[in-house]
């Protein structure tokens, strides 16, 4: 949907309702597009600590590589 700045000012509530239903609204000024109203993407839930439990398999215990890591972190 395309509306002029004047139309957008007079019907902002309706335009917001339309964008919340998935519609994209282009606002024009002098027949040139100047802005766009679009729905906000849904927020992603934060990861939960331990949610990947069981997804990693350690094939062998290897303490040797941790020495290099400890030196790097100093």
C-alpha positions as CSV (number, residue, x, y, z in Angstrom):
1,X,0.0,0.0,0.0
2,X,1.2,3.5,-0.8
3,X,0.1,6.7,0.9
4,X,1.2,10.3,0.9
5,X,2.6,12.0,4.0
6,X,-0.6,13.8,4.6
7,X,-2.6,10.6,4.4
8,X,-0.2,8.9,6.7
9,X,-0.6,11.7,9.3
10,X,-4.4,11.6,9.2
11,X,-4.6,7.7,9.4
12,X,-1.6,6.6,11.4
13,X,-3.6,4.3,13.7
14,X,-5.1,2.5,10.8
15,X,-1.7,2.2,9.1
16,X,-0.2,0.7,12.3
17,X,-3.0,-1.8,12.5
18,X,-2.4,-2.8,8.9
19,X,1.4,-3.3,9.4
20,X,0.7,-5.4,12.5
21,X,-1.3,-7.7,10.2
22,X,1.8,-8.0,7.9
23,X,1.2,-5.3,5.3
24,X,4.0,-2.9,4.2
25,X,3.1,0.7,3.8
26,X,5.2,3.1,1.6
27,X,4.9,6.8,2.4
28,X,5.5,9.2,-0.4
29,X,6.1,12.9,-0.6
30,X,5.6,14.5,-4.0
31,X,5.3,11.0,-5.6
32,X,8.7,10.0,-4.3
33,X,8.9,7.2,-1.7
34,X,10.4,8.6,1.5
35,X,9.6,6.1,4.2
36,X,8.3,2.6,4.8
37,X,6.2,1.1,7.6
38,X,6.7,-2.6,8.1
39,X,5.9,-5.1,10.8
40,X,8.5,-5.7,13.5
41,X,10.1,-9.1,13.5
42,X,9.2,-11.2,16.5
43,X,11.9,-11.3,19.2
44,X,13.8,-14.5,19.5
45,X,13.8,-16.1,22.9
46,X,17.0,-16.0,24.8
47,X,18.9,-19.4,24.9
48,X,18.5,-21.3,28.2
49,X,21.6,-22.5,30.0
50,X,22.0,-26.2,29.4
51,X,19.6,-26.3,26.5
52,X,22.2,-28.1,24.3
53,X,22.9,-30.8,26.9
54,X,23.6,-34.1,25.1
55,X,24.3,-32.5,21.7
56,X,28.1,-32.8,22.0
57,X,30.1,-36.0,22.2
58,X,33.6,-36.0,23.5
59,X,35.6,-38.8,21.8
60,X,38.7,-38.6,24.1
61,X,39.9,-36.8,27.2
62,X,42.9,-34.6,26.2
63,X,44.3,-32.3,28.9
64,X,47.4,-31.5,26.8
65,X,45.6,-28.9,24.6
66,X,44.4,-27.0,27.6
67,X,48.0,-26.0,28.5
68,X,48.2,-23.9,25.3
69,X,44.9,-22.4,26.0
70,X,45.9,-21.4,29.5
71,X,49.1,-19.7,28.2
72,X,47.1,-17.9,25.6
73,X,44.6,-16.5,28.2
74,X,47.5,-14.9,30.3
